[in-house]
Every structure is written in structure tokens, then in C-alpha cells.
């Protein structure tokens, strides 16, 4: 029987998205100025830059979707809840280990970024518990940083077995009983 889990997490807007917004805004302003001073032909560029601006703004509302199927992980980037792009697929056989991002081993490996390609698919909120998945590739190995919940961790524990180096601590639910 196939095991399946899905998790949707917010992502942090990438720096290249802000750069694109800046460049498109400059294009829009320059086109508008040229349209007013030189020719109405630049109206097309103004309309095009407005379209590009709204299209780029969608990528500022970013989410990541993790789909776990029998230990394999597919990661998709979703913009404004309407545009979806497959980012990465990780096979169970390529996974080396799963560690807490707070562990000394992970912190040391991340500081030596020369040895690893690092991919962060989280919102990057301080104080949150994130996990580092070590993945072997034909070139440089990868560290993939994920925001996994208890169900996803249980799913991976079932398939990764000895490669799973995380202690699962159930989240405490707050009791809001008024007396």
C-alpha cells in the first residue's frame, strides 16, 4: 500500500524577484517618459511593463508544497496560489540522512557551503524547527532545508530507517479552558 503525505508551507520571497520588480518598474517609468516625450509607439512598452510587473508580483506570495510518496519527495513552488512550478524531486535511494537544522553537524556543514549545494524551501522564521535532508548527487551533494510537520516526519522515519536522525517531539496543544 502506498503512503502519501502532503504539506504546504509559506516561502520567503527570493532576492531575484525583488530585482525583477525593480527592473520592470524602471522599464515602465522609462517607457512612460519616452511615450510622453518622443512617440506614442512606446505605449506598447508601457502596457508590456505593466503586464510584467503584475506577473512578477505574483511571485512575492510564495508557497512550497512537499509531496511525500513512499519516502520520495517532490517539491513544488507555488506563486499566488495559482502558478505551480516543480522545483525538485528527491528519491529515497538518494537520501543520506535527515537531521535537525539546529544540530552542530548541520550548522558546520552549512558554514562550509563549498562542499554542499544548499536549497532552502522554508519561510526562514527564527525559532521554528526546520530539518536538513542530505541528498547525494553525481556532482556536489545537497543539503535541502525543509519545514516538516509531525506527519511528514513519521512518514520519512518509516522509509529512511537508520538514516533518520531526528527526535520527533509532538507539538503541545494549548488548552484554552476558562474557569
Secondary structure, 3 states (H helix, E strand, C coil): CCCEEEEEEECCCCHHHHHHHHHHHHHHHHHHHHHHHCCHHHHHHHHHHHHHHHHHHHHHCEEEEEEEECCEEEEEEEECCCEEEEEEEECHHHEEEEEECCCHHHHHHHHCCCCEEEEECCCCCCCCCCEEEEECCCCCEEEEEECCCHHHHHHHHHHHHHHECCCCCCCCCCCCCCC
